[in-house]
Amino acid sequence: MNFDNIKNQFLNIINSNQTNRAKVCATISLSWMIFIGYLTWWNGLKSFALDKSFRWDEWFWFGVVPAIAPYLFYFIWKNKKNSKSTNHYKD
């Protein structure tokens, strides 16, 4: 994928007809990942160990997984019969 294609997909997501609730949830998740990334970076700088690098595993488990888990649970447990999407498997 080139940069223009990624940019167009990002703009379509932002400009789409999403509810305010979906936008708020996405904003909270993104903010959580950024905040945990900052704390992970700060914790790495202030550690007494010689390795002051960013701890990617810590950021993944405490930042990304908790931010994505609610969406996974929603996808698993949503009521497929009342959904407007027609992409679901036939019952």
PDB file of N, CA, C and O in Angstrom:
ATOM      1  N   MET A   1       0.842  -1.185   0.000  1.00  0.00           N
ATOM      2  CA  MET A   1       0.000   0.000   0.000  1.00  0.00           C
ATOM      3  C   MET A   1       0.883   1.244   0.000  1.00  0.00           C
ATOM      4  O   MET A   1       1.888   1.317   0.707  1.00  0.00           O
ATOM      5  N   ASN A   2       0.491   2.192  -0.790  1.00  0.00           N
ATOM      6  CA  ASN A   2       1.246   3.434  -0.794  1.00  0.00           C
ATOM      7  C   ASN A   2       0.619   4.433   0.177  1.00  0.00           C
ATOM      8  O   ASN A   2      -0.447   4.190   0.742  1.00  0.00           O
ATOM      9  N   PHE A   3       1.293   5.539   0.353  1.00  0.00           N
ATOM     10  CA  PHE A   3       0.862   6.523   1.344  1.00  0.00           C
ATOM     11  C   PHE A   3      -0.493   7.134   0.994  1.00  0.00           C
ATOM     12  O   PHE A   3      -1.301   7.379   1.890  1.00  0.00           O
ATOM     13  N   ASP A   4      -0.758   7.385  -0.291  1.00  0.00           N
ATOM     14  CA  ASP A   4      -2.041   7.979  -0.689  1.00  0.00           C
ATOM     15  C   ASP A   4      -3.207   7.047  -0.387  1.00  0.00           C
ATOM     16  O   ASP A   4      -4.273   7.504   0.027  1.00  0.00           O
ATOM     17  N   ASN A   5      -3.017   5.759  -0.587  1.00  0.00           N
ATOM     18  CA  ASN A   5      -4.068   4.797  -0.298  1.00  0.00           C
ATOM     19  C   ASN A   5      -4.354   4.741   1.201  1.00  0.00           C
ATOM     20  O   ASN A   5      -5.513   4.699   1.614  1.00  0.00           O
ATOM     21  N   ILE A   6      -3.315   4.742   2.000  1.00  0.00           N
ATOM     22  CA  ILE A   6      -3.484   4.734   3.456  1.00  0.00           C
ATOM     23  C   ILE A   6      -4.166   6.016   3.911  1.00  0.00           C
ATOM     24  O   ILE A   6      -5.047   5.987   4.769  1.00  0.00           O
ATOM     25  N   LYS A   7      -3.755   7.141   3.333  1.00  0.00           N
ATOM     26  CA  LYS A   7      -4.359   8.421   3.693  1.00  0.00           C
ATOM     27  C   LYS A   7      -5.842   8.445   3.335  1.00  0.00           C
ATOM     28  O   LYS A   7      -6.652   8.933   4.122  1.00  0.00           O
ATOM     29  N   ASN A   8      -6.211   7.932   2.171  1.00  0.00           N
ATOM     30  CA  ASN A   8      -7.618   7.903   1.763  1.00  0.00           C
ATOM     31  C   ASN A   8      -8.446   7.003   2.665  1.00  0.00           C
ATOM     32  O   ASN A   8      -9.583   7.341   2.996  1.00  0.00           O
ATOM     33  N   GLN A   9      -7.896   5.856   3.071  1.00  0.00           N
ATOM     34  CA  GLN A   9      -8.617   4.973   3.987  1.00  0.00           C
ATOM     35  C   GLN A   9      -8.802   5.632   5.346  1.00  0.00           C
ATOM     36  O   GLN A   9      -9.865   5.516   5.957  1.00  0.00           O
ATOM     37  N   PHE A  10      -7.777   6.321   5.818  1.00  0.00           N
ATOM     38  CA  PHE A  10      -7.873   7.017   7.099  1.00  0.00           C
ATOM     39  C   PHE A  10      -8.926   8.121   7.037  1.00  0.00           C
ATOM     40  O   PHE A  10      -9.709   8.282   7.974  1.00  0.00           O
ATOM     41  N   LEU A  11      -8.953   8.878   5.946  1.00  0.00           N
ATOM     42  CA  LEU A  11      -9.945   9.945   5.794  1.00  0.00           C
ATOM     43  C   LEU A  11     -11.353   9.385   5.667  1.00  0.00           C
ATOM     44  O   LEU A  11     -12.300  10.002   6.155  1.00  0.00           O
ATOM     45  N   ASN A  12     -11.517   8.234   5.025  1.00  0.00           N
ATOM     46  CA  ASN A  12     -12.832   7.603   4.937  1.00  0.00           C
ATOM     47  C   ASN A  12     -13.330   7.163   6.303  1.00  0.00           C
ATOM     48  O   ASN A  12     -14.521   7.266   6.598  1.00  0.00           O
ATOM     49  N   ILE A  13     -12.425   6.675   7.132  1.00  0.00           N
ATOM     50  CA  ILE A  13     -12.815   6.267   8.486  1.00  0.00           C
ATOM     51  C   ILE A  13     -13.244   7.477   9.299  1.00  0.00           C
ATOM     52  O   ILE A  13     -14.241   7.424  10.019  1.00  0.00           O
ATOM     53  N   ILE A  14     -12.499   8.562   9.188  1.00  0.00           N
ATOM     54  CA  ILE A  14     -12.812   9.761   9.964  1.00  0.00           C
ATOM     55  C   ILE A  14     -14.110  10.405   9.490  1.00  0.00           C
ATOM     56  O   ILE A  14     -14.914  10.848  10.310  1.00  0.00           O
ATOM     57  N   ASN A  15     -14.322  10.462   8.186  1.00  0.00           N
ATOM     58  CA  ASN A  15     -15.480  11.154   7.632  1.00  0.00           C
ATOM     59  C   ASN A  15     -16.715  10.276   7.507  1.00  0.00           C
ATOM     60  O   ASN A  15     -17.754  10.754   7.053  1.00  0.00           O
ATOM     61  N   SER A  16     -16.638   9.029   7.887  1.00  0.00           N
ATOM     62  CA  SER A  16     -17.777   8.131   7.742  1.00  0.00           C
ATOM     63  C   SER A  16     -18.859   8.464   8.758  1.00  0.00           C
ATOM     64  O   SER A  16     -18.650   9.263   9.671  1.00  0.00           O
ATOM     65  N   ASN A  17     -19.996   7.852   8.588  1.00  0.00           N
ATOM     66  CA  ASN A  17     -21.139   8.091   9.458  1.00  0.00           C
ATOM     67  C   ASN A  17     -21.052   7.223  10.705  1.00  0.00           C
ATOM     68  O   ASN A  17     -21.859   6.312  10.890  1.00  0.00           O
ATOM     69  N   GLN A  18     -20.102   7.497  11.536  1.00  0.00           N
ATOM     70  CA  GLN A  18     -19.984   6.784  12.798  1.00  0.00           C
ATOM     71  C   GLN A  18     -20.758   7.550  13.862  1.00  0.00           C
ATOM     72  O   GLN A  18     -20.896   8.772  13.790  1.00  0.00           O
ATOM     73  N   THR A  19     -21.249   6.832  14.826  1.00  0.00           N
ATOM     74  CA  THR A  19     -21.940   7.490  15.919  1.00  0.00           C
ATOM     75  C   THR A  19     -20.925   8.164  16.828  1.00  0.00           C
ATOM     76  O   THR A  19     -19.735   7.853  16.802  1.00  0.00           O
ATOM     77  N   ASN A  20     -21.418   9.083  17.623  1.00  0.00           N
ATOM     78  CA  ASN A  20     -20.526   9.754  18.571  1.00  0.00           C
ATOM     79  C   ASN A  20     -19.945   8.763  19.566  1.00  0.00           C
ATOM     80  O   ASN A  20     -18.807   8.915  20.011  1.00  0.00           O
ATOM     81  N   ARG A  21     -20.724   7.750  19.914  1.00  0.00           N
ATOM     82  CA  ARG A  21     -20.241   6.752  20.865  1.00  0.00           C
ATOM     83  C   ARG A  21     -19.038   5.996  20.299  1.00  0.00           C
ATOM     84  O   ARG A  21     -18.073   5.740  21.018  1.00  0.00           O
ATOM     85  N   ALA A  22     -19.092   5.641  19.021  1.00  0.00           N
ATOM     86  CA  ALA A  22     -17.970   4.937  18.393  1.00  0.00           C
ATOM     87  C   ALA A  22     -16.741   5.830  18.327  1.00  0.00           C
ATOM     88  O   ALA A  22     -15.621   5.365  18.540  1.00  0.00           O
ATOM     89  N   LYS A  23     -16.943   7.106  18.035  1.00  0.00           N
ATOM     90  CA  LYS A  23     -15.814   8.035  17.976  1.00  0.00           C
ATOM     91  C   LYS A  23     -15.196   8.233  19.353  1.00  0.00           C
ATOM     92  O   LYS A  23     -13.975   8.318  19.480  1.00  0.00           O
ATOM     93  N   VAL A  24     -16.031   8.308  20.380  1.00  0.00           N
ATOM     94  CA  VAL A  24     -15.530   8.471  21.747  1.00  0.00           C
ATOM     95  C   VAL A  24     -14.752   7.229  22.169  1.00  0.00           C
ATOM     96  O   VAL A  24     -13.682   7.345  22.767  1.00  0.00           O
ATOM     97  N   CYS A  25     -15.269   6.053  21.869  1.00  0.00           N
ATOM     98  CA  CYS A  25     -14.573   4.811  22.227  1.00  0.00           C
ATOM     99  C   CYS A  25     -13.233   4.695  21.511  1.00  0.00           C
ATOM    100  O   CYS A  25     -12.237   4.293  22.113  1.00  0.00           O
ATOM    101  N   ALA A  26     -13.205   5.045  20.238  1.00  0.00           N
ATOM    102  CA  ALA A  26     -11.945   4.991  19.492  1.00  0.00           C
ATOM    103  C   ALA A  26     -10.944   6.005  20.038  1.00  0.00           C
ATOM    104  O   ALA A  26      -9.750   5.719  20.119  1.00  0.00           O
ATOM    105  N   THR A  27     -11.429   7.192  20.413  1.00  0.00           N
ATOM    106  CA  THR A  27     -10.550   8.216  20.979  1.00  0.00           C
ATOM    107  C   THR A  27      -9.989   7.775  22.323  1.00  0.00           C
ATOM    108  O   THR A  27      -8.808   7.982  22.604  1.00  0.00           O
ATOM    109  N   ILE A  28     -10.823   7.174  23.146  1.00  0.00           N
ATOM    110  CA  ILE A  28     -10.366   6.689  24.454  1.00  0.00           C
ATOM    111  C   ILE A  28      -9.315   5.591  24.272  1.00  0.00           C
ATOM    112  O   ILE A  28      -8.307   5.579  24.978  1.00  0.00           O
ATOM    113  N   SER A  29      -9.538   4.681  23.342  1.00  0.00           N
ATOM    114  CA  SER A  29      -8.575   3.599  23.108  1.00  0.00           C
ATOM    115  C   SER A  29      -7.242   4.135  22.611  1.00  0.00           C
ATOM    116  O   SER A  29      -6.185   3.716  23.083  1.00  0.00           O
ATOM    117  N   LEU A  30      -7.290   5.057  21.663  1.00  0.00           N
ATOM    118  CA  LEU A  30      -6.054   5.632  21.140  1.00  0.00           C
ATOM    119  C   LEU A  30      -5.330   6.433  22.217  1.00  0.00           C
ATOM    120  O   LEU A  30      -4.106   6.361  22.328  1.00  0.00           O
ATOM    121  N   SER A  31      -6.081   7.194  23.008  1.00  0.00           N
ATOM    122  CA  SER A  31      -5.477   7.961  24.102  1.00  0.00           C
ATOM    123  C   SER A  31      -4.835   7.037  25.129  1.00  0.00           C
ATOM    124  O   SER A  31      -3.756   7.332  25.643  1.00  0.00           O
ATOM    125  N   TRP A  32      -5.491   5.924  25.429  1.00  0.00           N
ATOM    126  CA  TRP A  32      -4.944   4.959  26.379  1.00  0.00           C
ATOM    127  C   TRP A  32      -3.608   4.411  25.880  1.00  0.00           C
ATOM    128  O   TRP A  32      -2.645   4.332  26.642  1.00  0.00           O
ATOM    129  N   MET A  33      -3.549   4.032  24.596  1.00  0.00           N
ATOM    130  CA  MET A  33      -2.300   3.483  24.054  1.00  0.00           C
ATOM    131  C   MET A  33      -1.181   4.520  24.074  1.00  0.00           C
ATOM    132  O   MET A  33      -0.034   4.185  24.373  1.00  0.00           O
ATOM    133  N   ILE A  34      -1.500   5.773  23.760  1.00  0.00           N
ATOM    134  CA  ILE A  34      -0.484   6.832  23.789  1.00  0.00           C
ATOM    135  C   ILE A  34      -0.028   7.095  25.216  1.00  0.00           C
ATOM    136  O   ILE A  34       1.168   7.248  25.463  1.00  0.00           O
ATOM    137  N   PHE A  35      -0.969   7.150  26.164  1.00  0.00           N
ATOM    138  CA  PHE A  35      -0.634   7.405  27.566  1.00  0.00           C
ATOM    139  C   PHE A  35       0.235   6.287  28.140  1.00  0.00           C
ATOM    140  O   PHE A  35       1.228   6.559  28.815  1.00  0.00           O
ATOM    141  N   ILE A  36      -0.130   5.040  27.878  1.00  0.00           N
ATOM    142  CA  ILE A  36       0.663   3.912  28.372  1.00  0.00           C
ATOM    143  C   ILE A  36       2.029   3.886  27.690  1.00  0.00           C
ATOM    144  O   ILE A  36       3.023   3.520  28.315  1.00  0.00           O
ATOM    145  N   GLY A  37       2.087   4.269  26.421  1.00  0.00           N
ATOM    146  CA  GLY A  37       3.375   4.373  25.736  1.00  0.00           C
ATOM    147  C   GLY A  37       4.270   5.406  26.390  1.00  0.00           C
ATOM    148  O   GLY A  37       5.470   5.185  26.548  1.00  0.00           O
ATOM    149  N   TYR A  38       3.684   6.542  26.773  1.00  0.00           N
ATOM    150  CA  TYR A  38       4.458   7.575  27.470  1.00  0.00           C
ATOM    151  C   TYR A  38       4.956   7.060  28.819  1.00  0.00           C
ATOM    152  O   TYR A  38       6.123   7.248  29.164  1.00  0.00           O
ATOM    153  N   LEU A  39       4.073   6.411  29.580  1.00  0.00           N
ATOM    154  CA  LEU A  39       4.487   5.882  30.886  1.00  0.00           C
ATOM    155  C   LEU A  39       5.568   4.810  30.737  1.00  0.00           C
ATOM    156  O   LEU A  39       6.491   4.742  31.549  1.00  0.00           O
ATOM    157  N   THR A  40       5.456   3.980  29.712  1.00  0.00           N
ATOM    158  CA  THR A  40       6.471   2.953  29.466  1.00  0.00           C
ATOM    159  C   THR A  40       7.808   3.591  29.125  1.00  0.00           C
ATOM    160  O   THR A  40       8.851   3.160  29.615  1.00  0.00           O
ATOM    161  N   TRP A  41       7.776   4.613  28.288  1.00  0.00           N
ATOM    162  CA  TRP A  41       8.999   5.327  27.923  1.00  0.00           C
ATOM    163  C   TRP A  41       9.616   5.989  29.154  1.00  0.00           C
ATOM    164  O   TRP A  41      10.824   5.891  29.367  1.00  0.00           O
ATOM    165  N   TRP A  42       8.791   6.666  29.970  1.00  0.00           N
ATOM    166  CA  TRP A  42       9.279   7.349  31.165  1.00  0.00           C
ATOM    167  C   TRP A  42       9.836   6.349  32.173  1.00  0.00           C
ATOM    168  O   TRP A  42      10.869   6.603  32.793  1.00  0.00           O
ATOM    169  N   ASN A  43       9.162   5.219  32.339  1.00  0.00           N
ATOM    170  CA  ASN A  43       9.623   4.180  33.248  1.00  0.00           C
ATOM    171  C   ASN A  43      10.967   3.621  32.790  1.00  0.00           C
ATOM    172  O   ASN A  43      11.830   3.319  33.615  1.00  0.00           O
ATOM    173  N   GLY A  44      11.146   3.484  31.485  1.00  0.00           N
ATOM    174  CA  GLY A  44      12.427   3.013  30.956  1.00  0.00           C
ATOM    175  C   GLY A  44      13.546   4.000  31.204  1.00  0.00           C
ATOM    176  O   GLY A  44      14.675   3.601  31.490  1.00  0.00           O
ATOM    177  N   LEU A  45      13.247   5.292  31.096  1.00  0.00           N
ATOM    178  CA  LEU A  45      14.275   6.307  31.343  1.00  0.00           C
ATOM    179  C   LEU A  45      14.677   6.380  32.808  1.00  0.00           C
ATOM    180  O   LEU A  45      15.842   6.622  33.123  1.00  0.00           O
ATOM    181  N   LYS A  46      13.726   6.174  33.696  1.00  0.00           N
ATOM    182  CA  LYS A  46      13.986   6.304  35.130  1.00  0.00           C
ATOM    183  C   LYS A  46      14.433   5.006  35.798  1.00  0.00           C
ATOM    184  O   LYS A  46      14.670   4.990  37.005  1.00  0.00           O
ATOM    185  N   SER A  47      14.551   3.922  35.038  1.00  0.00           N
ATOM    186  CA  SER A  47      14.949   2.656  35.659  1.00  0.00           C
ATOM    187  C   SER A  47      16.428   2.697  36.038  1.00  0.00           C
ATOM    188  O   SER A  47      17.216   3.440  35.451  1.00  0.00           O
ATOM    189  N   PHE A  48      16.782   1.890  37.021  1.00  0.00           N
ATOM    190  CA  PHE A  48      18.160   1.825  37.492  1.00  0.00           C
ATOM    191  C   PHE A  48      19.014   0.907  36.624  1.00  0.00           C
ATOM    192  O   PHE A  48      20.236   0.874  36.768  1.00  0.00           O
ATOM    193  N   ALA A  49      18.384   0.171  35.735  1.00  0.00           N
ATOM    194  CA  ALA A  49      19.129  -0.747  34.862  1.00  0.00           C
ATOM    195  C   ALA A  49      19.909   0.040  33.813  1.00  0.00           C
ATOM    196  O   ALA A  49      19.626   1.209  33.555  1.00  0.00           O
ATOM    197  N   LEU A  50      20.878  -0.611  33.226  1.00  0.00           N
ATOM    198  CA  LEU A  50      21.675   0.040  32.191  1.00  0.00           C
ATOM    199  C   LEU A  50      20.908   0.179  30.879  1.00  0.00           C
ATOM    200  O   LEU A  50      21.194   1.071  30.081  1.00  0.00           O
ATOM    201  N   ASP A  51      19.945  -0.694  30.659  1.00  0.00           N
ATOM    202  CA  ASP A  51      19.151  -0.656  29.432  1.00  0.00           C
ATOM    203  C   ASP A  51      18.039   0.382  29.582  1.00  0.00           C
ATOM    204  O   ASP A  51      17.099   0.175  30.349  1.00  0.00           O
ATOM    205  N   LYS A  52      18.138   1.477  28.866  1.00  0.00           N
ATOM    206  CA  LYS A  52      17.148   2.560  28.947  1.00  0.00           C
ATOM    207  C   LYS A  52      16.218   2.572  27.738  1.00  0.00           C
ATOM    208  O   LYS A  52      15.581   3.586  27.455  1.00  0.00           O
ATOM    209  N   SER A  53      16.138   1.463  27.030  1.00  0.00           N
ATOM    210  CA  SER A  53      15.344   1.429  25.802  1.00  0.00           C
ATOM    211  C   SER A  53      13.853   1.295  26.115  1.00  0.00           C
ATOM    212  O   SER A  53      13.455   0.992  27.240  1.00  0.00           O
ATOM    213  N   PHE A  54      13.058   1.528  25.094  1.00  0.00           N
ATOM    214  CA  PHE A  54      11.603   1.413  25.213  1.00  0.00           C
ATOM    215  C   PHE A  54      11.228  -0.049  25.344  1.00  0.00           C
ATOM    216  O   PHE A  54      11.721  -0.887  24.589  1.00  0.00           O
ATOM    217  N   ARG A  55      10.375  -0.361  26.279  1.00  0.00           N
ATOM    218  CA  ARG A  55       9.968  -1.743  26.525  1.00  0.00           C
ATOM    219  C   ARG A  55       8.698  -2.040  25.724  1.00  0.00           C
ATOM    220  O   ARG A  55       7.587  -1.780  26.184  1.00  0.00           O
ATOM    221  N   TRP A  56       8.879  -2.585  24.526  1.00  0.00           N
ATOM    222  CA  TRP A  56       7.758  -2.836  23.627  1.00  0.00           C
ATOM    223  C   TRP A  56       6.810  -3.881  24.183  1.00  0.00           C
ATOM    224  O   TRP A  56       5.597  -3.764  24.003  1.00  0.00           O
ATOM    225  N   ASP A  57       7.330  -4.901  24.854  1.00  0.00           N
ATOM    226  CA  ASP A  57       6.451  -5.934  25.396  1.00  0.00           C
ATOM    227  C   ASP A  57       5.554  -5.372  26.488  1.00  0.00           C
ATOM    228  O   ASP A  57       4.381  -5.736  26.576  1.00  0.00           O
ATOM    229  N   GLU A  58       6.090  -4.498  27.311  1.00  0.00           N
ATOM    230  CA  GLU A  58       5.297  -3.875  28.364  1.00  0.00           C
ATOM    231  C   GLU A  58       4.198  -2.989  27.766  1.00  0.00           C
ATOM    232  O   GLU A  58       3.062  -2.996  28.242  1.00  0.00           O
ATOM    233  N   TRP A  59       4.538  -2.237  26.732  1.00  0.00           N
ATOM    234  CA  TRP A  59       3.552  -1.379  26.078  1.00  0.00           C
ATOM    235  C   TRP A  59       2.467  -2.211  25.401  1.00  0.00           C
ATOM    236  O   TRP A  59       1.291  -1.846  25.424  1.00  0.00           O
ATOM    237  N   PHE A  60       2.868  -3.334  24.797  1.00  0.00           N
ATOM    238  CA  PHE A  60       1.886  -4.182  24.126  1.00  0.00           C
ATOM    239  C   PHE A  60       0.887  -4.752  25.123  1.00  0.00           C
ATOM    240  O   PHE A  60      -0.320  -4.688  24.889  1.00  0.00           O
ATOM    241  N   TRP A  61       1.376  -5.317  26.248  1.00  0.00           N
ATOM    242  CA  TRP A  61       0.487  -5.987  27.188  1.00  0.00           C
ATOM    243  C   TRP A  61      -0.327  -5.023  28.040  1.00  0.00           C
ATOM    244  O   TRP A  61      -1.448  -5.351  28.430  1.00  0.00           O
ATOM    245  N   PHE A  62       0.208  -3.843  28.339  1.00  0.00           N
ATOM    246  CA  PHE A  62      -0.525  -2.903  29.183  1.00  0.00           C
ATOM    247  C   PHE A  62      -1.176  -1.771  28.398  1.00  0.00           C
ATOM    248  O   PHE A  62      -2.009  -1.050  28.948  1.00  0.00           O
ATOM    249  N   GLY A  63      -0.820  -1.597  27.136  1.00  0.00           N
ATOM    250  CA  GLY A  63      -1.385  -0.520  26.337  1.00  0.00           C
ATOM    251  C   GLY A  63      -2.280  -0.992  25.222  1.00  0.00           C
ATOM    252  O   GLY A  63      -3.429  -0.562  25.117  1.00  0.00           O
ATOM    253  N   VAL A  64      -1.764  -1.877  24.382  1.00  0.00           N
ATOM    254  CA  VAL A  64      -2.511  -2.291  23.197  1.00  0.00           C
ATOM    255  C   VAL A  64      -3.600  -3.302  23.537  1.00  0.00           C
ATOM    256  O   VAL A  64      -4.742  -3.145  23.105  1.00  0.00           O
ATOM    257  N   VAL A  65      -3.271  -4.321  24.292  1.00  0.00           N
ATOM    258  CA  VAL A  65      -4.245  -5.373  24.599  1.00  0.00           C
ATOM    259  C   VAL A  65      -5.463  -4.826  25.348  1.00  0.00           C
ATOM    260  O   VAL A  65      -6.585  -5.141  24.953  1.00  0.00           O
ATOM    261  N   PRO A  66      -5.303  -4.019  26.414  1.00  0.00           N
ATOM    262  CA  PRO A  66      -6.501  -3.478  27.067  1.00  0.00           C
ATOM    263  C   PRO A  66      -7.296  -2.516  26.187  1.00  0.00           C
ATOM    264  O   PRO A  66      -8.503  -2.368  26.377  1.00  0.00           O
ATOM    265  N   ALA A  67      -6.648  -1.864  25.235  1.00  0.00           N
ATOM    266  CA  ALA A  67      -7.361  -0.936  24.362  1.00  0.00           C
ATOM    267  C   ALA A  67      -8.147  -1.668  23.277  1.00  0.00           C
ATOM    268  O   ALA A  67      -9.176  -1.167  22.824  1.00  0.00           O
ATOM    269  N   ILE A  68      -7.686  -2.835  22.856  1.00  0.00           N
ATOM    270  CA  ILE A  68      -8.346  -3.571  21.782  1.00  0.00           C
ATOM    271  C   ILE A  68      -9.340  -4.603  22.320  1.00  0.00           C
ATOM    272  O   ILE A  68     -10.275  -4.974  21.611  1.00  0.00           O
ATOM    273  N   ALA A  69      -9.162  -5.066  23.537  1.00  0.00           N
ATOM    274  CA  ALA A  69     -10.005  -6.122  24.099  1.00  0.00           C
ATOM    275  C   ALA A  69     -11.501  -5.794  24.076  1.00  0.00           C
ATOM    276  O   ALA A  69     -12.284  -6.679  23.730  1.00  0.00           O
ATOM    277  N   PRO A  70     -11.948  -4.581  24.421  1.00  0.00           N
ATOM    278  CA  PRO A  70     -13.397  -4.317  24.357  1.00  0.00           C
ATOM    279  C   PRO A  70     -13.979  -4.477  22.954  1.00  0.00           C
ATOM    280  O   PRO A  70     -15.115  -4.928  22.804  1.00  0.00           O
ATOM    281  N   TYR A  71     -13.215  -4.114  21.932  1.00  0.00           N
ATOM    282  CA  TYR A  71     -13.696  -4.269  20.563  1.00  0.00           C
ATOM    283  C   TYR A  71     -13.801  -5.740  20.182  1.00  0.00           C
ATOM    284  O   TYR A  71     -14.724  -6.137  19.471  1.00  0.00           O
ATOM    285  N   LEU A  72     -12.860  -6.545  20.654  1.00  0.00           N
ATOM    286  CA  LEU A  72     -12.927  -7.979  20.385  1.00  0.00           C
ATOM    287  C   LEU A  72     -14.142  -8.603  21.064  1.00  0.00           C
ATOM    288  O   LEU A  72     -14.846  -9.412  20.461  1.00  0.00           O
ATOM    289  N   PHE A  73     -14.388  -8.225  22.321  1.00  0.00           N
ATOM    290  CA  PHE A  73     -15.568  -8.738  23.018  1.00  0.00           C
ATOM    291  C   PHE A  73     -16.855  -8.287  22.335  1.00  0.00           C
ATOM    292  O   PHE A  73     -17.804  -9.064  22.233  1.00  0.00           O
ATOM    293  N   TYR A  74     -16.896  -7.051  21.870  1.00  0.00           N
ATOM    294  CA  TYR A  74     -18.084  -6.564  21.167  1.00  0.00           C
ATOM    295  C   TYR A  74     -18.302  -7.355  19.883  1.00  0.00           C
ATOM    296  O   TYR A  74     -19.429  -7.745  19.577  1.00  0.00           O
ATOM    297  N   PHE A  75     -17.230  -7.591  19.133  1.00  0.00           N
ATOM    298  CA  PHE A  75     -17.350  -8.335  17.887  1.00  0.00           C
ATOM    299  C   PHE A  75     -17.831  -9.762  18.141  1.00  0.00           C
ATOM    300  O   PHE A  75     -18.633 -10.286  17.368  1.00  0.00           O
ATOM    301  N   ILE A  76     -17.362 -10.389  19.200  1.00  0.00           N
ATOM    302  CA  ILE A  76     -17.752 -11.760  19.508  1.00  0.00           C
ATOM    303  C   ILE A  76     -19.201 -11.826  19.982  1.00  0.00           C
ATOM    304  O   ILE A  76     -19.939 -12.723  19.577  1.00  0.00           O
ATOM    305  N   TRP A  77     -19.621 -10.884  20.838  1.00  0.00           N
ATOM    306  CA  TRP A  77     -20.909 -10.979  21.495  1.00  0.00           C
ATOM    307  C   TRP A  77     -22.018 -10.150  20.865  1.00  0.00           C
ATOM    308  O   TRP A  77     -23.142 -10.175  21.365  1.00  0.00           O
ATOM    309  N   LYS A  78     -21.749  -9.412  19.784  1.00  0.00           N
ATOM    310  CA  LYS A  78     -22.807  -8.567  19.219  1.00  0.00           C
ATOM    311  C   LYS A  78     -23.914  -9.423  18.619  1.00  0.00           C
ATOM    312  O   LYS A  78     -23.684 -10.550  18.180  1.00  0.00           O
ATOM    313  N   ASN A  79     -25.118  -8.862  18.610  1.00  0.00           N
ATOM    314  CA  ASN A  79     -26.282  -9.550  18.092  1.00  0.00           C
ATOM    315  C   ASN A  79     -26.248  -9.469  16.568  1.00  0.00           C
ATOM    316  O   ASN A  79     -26.462  -8.397  16.001  1.00  0.00           O
ATOM    317  N   LYS A  80     -25.987 -10.564  15.918  1.00  0.00           N
ATOM    318  CA  LYS A  80     -25.801 -10.555  14.472  1.00  0.00           C
ATOM    319  C   LYS A  80     -27.118 -10.424  13.716  1.00  0.00           C
ATOM    320  O   LYS A  80     -27.114  -9.972  12.571  1.00  0.00           O
ATOM    321  N   LYS A  81     -28.229 -10.797  14.308  1.00  0.00           N
ATOM    322  CA  LYS A  81     -29.517 -10.702  13.617  1.00  0.00           C
ATOM    323  C   LYS A  81     -29.994  -9.261  13.500  1.00  0.00           C
ATOM    324  O   LYS A  81     -30.668  -8.917  12.529  1.00  0.00           O
ATOM    325  N   ASN A  82     -29.661  -8.412  14.466  1.00  0.00           N
ATOM    326  CA  ASN A  82     -30.101  -7.025  14.442  1.00  0.00           C
ATOM    327  C   ASN A  82     -29.087  -6.097  13.800  1.00  0.00           C
ATOM    328  O   ASN A  82     -29.322  -4.891  13.725  1.00  0.00           O
ATOM    329  N   SER A  83     -27.986  -6.620  13.345  1.00  0.00           N
ATOM    330  CA  SER A  83     -26.935  -5.808  12.747  1.00  0.00           C
ATOM    331  C   SER A  83     -27.326  -5.399  11.330  1.00  0.00           C
ATOM    332  O   SER A  83     -27.980  -6.160  10.618  1.00  0.00           O
ATOM    333  N   LYS A  84     -26.923  -4.193  10.923  1.00  0.00           N
ATOM    334  CA  LYS A  84     -27.242  -3.695   9.586  1.00  0.00           C
ATOM    335  C   LYS A  84     -26.310  -4.259   8.527  1.00  0.00           C
ATOM    336  O   LYS A  84     -26.624  -4.205   7.338  1.00  0.00           O
ATOM    337  N   SER A  85     -25.199  -4.785   8.928  1.00  0.00           N
ATOM    338  CA  SER A  85     -24.229  -5.329   7.986  1.00  0.00           C
ATOM    339  C   SER A  85     -24.716  -6.667   7.440  1.00  0.00           C
ATOM    340  O   SER A  85     -25.322  -7.452   8.168  1.00  0.00           O
ATOM    341  N   THR A  86     -24.457  -6.924   6.180  1.00  0.00           N
ATOM    342  CA  THR A  86     -24.865  -8.193   5.571  1.00  0.00           C
ATOM    343  C   THR A  86     -23.680  -9.119   5.363  1.00  0.00           C
ATOM    344  O   THR A  86     -23.764 -10.066   4.581  1.00  0.00           O
ATOM    345  N   ASN A  87     -22.592  -8.860   6.043  1.00  0.00           N
ATOM    346  CA  ASN A  87     -21.374  -9.641   5.870  1.00  0.00           C
ATOM    347  C   ASN A  87     -21.302 -10.875   6.753  1.00  0.00           C
ATOM    348  O   ASN A  87     -20.296 -11.584   6.719  1.00  0.00           O
ATOM    349  N   HIS A  88     -22.314 -11.153   7.528  1.00  0.00           N
ATOM    350  CA  HIS A  88     -22.231 -12.230   8.507  1.00  0.00           C
ATOM    351  C   HIS A  88     -22.504 -13.581   7.858  1.00  0.00           C
ATOM    352  O   HIS A  88     -23.096 -13.673   6.783  1.00  0.00           O
ATOM    353  N   TYR A  89     -22.060 -14.604   8.533  1.00  0.00           N
ATOM    354  CA  TYR A  89     -22.329 -15.952   8.066  1.00  0.00           C
ATOM    355  C   TYR A  89     -23.820 -16.226   8.154  1.00  0.00           C
ATOM    356  O   TYR A  89     -24.516 -15.672   9.006  1.00  0.00           O
ATOM    357  N   LYS A  90     -24.300 -17.077   7.275  1.00  0.00           N
ATOM    358  CA  LYS A  90     -25.721 -17.418   7.303  1.00  0.00           C
ATOM    359  C   LYS A  90     -25.985 -18.319   8.494  1.00  0.00           C
ATOM    360  O   LYS A  90     -25.186 -19.195   8.826  1.00  0.00           O
ATOM    361  N   ASP A  91     -27.123 -18.085   9.130  1.00  0.00           N
ATOM    362  CA  ASP A  91     -27.488 -18.895  10.308  1.00  0.00           C
ATOM    363  C   ASP A  91     -28.065 -20.220   9.888  1.00  0.00           C
ATOM    364  O   ASP A  91     -28.428 -21.033  10.739  1.00  0.00           O
TER     365      ASP A  91
END
